[in-house]
Amino acid sequence: MAMSQLTGEFSHTMDAKGRVKMPAAWNEDLGSKFMVTRGTGNMLFIFSMPQWEVFSQKLMALPLMDPKAQALRRIFGAGASPCELDAQGRFVIPKQLRTYAKLKKDVVIAGAFTWGEIWDAEAWNEYEQQFADGAGDSFMELMQSATEAFSI
């Protein structure tokens, strides 16, 4: 099975039970069963099951006695939750993950190619505004780093 390619930006409303609709454009690449776990900062990662296997294997390959590696395993392992789409194409974000990501009612589901991200809509807008204001790395600096790292 080919690895997923999750792209695009989608605004959704989360209901009181923590259910949110998965972008229909992702159905084929993501599948009906997937993993959601803590992300970096106040957001969540979404992995297809094949991509979760790749990610978790890399975590398990880290040195067992390294405190930083142990912390990474705990952050991503303890926060991981298998999810499944219901008949309406929704999934439940577990309460502990909603709390971690400070999700309110409006959320953004954003693609990052090999994984997806779930953000509170306000936090996503603030993140994007950093680039517009020049507070974060500029787009060209990021592209230069990507070009050097991946020989694009």
Secondary structure, DSSP 8 states (H G I E B T S, - for coil): -----B--EEEEE--TTSEEE--GGGHHHH-SEEEEEE-SSSEEEEEEHHHHHHHHHHHHTS-TT-HHHHHHHHHHHHH-EEEE--TTSEEE--HHHHHHTT--SEEEEEE-BSSEEEEEHHHHHHHHHHHHHT-S--HHHHHHHHHHHH--
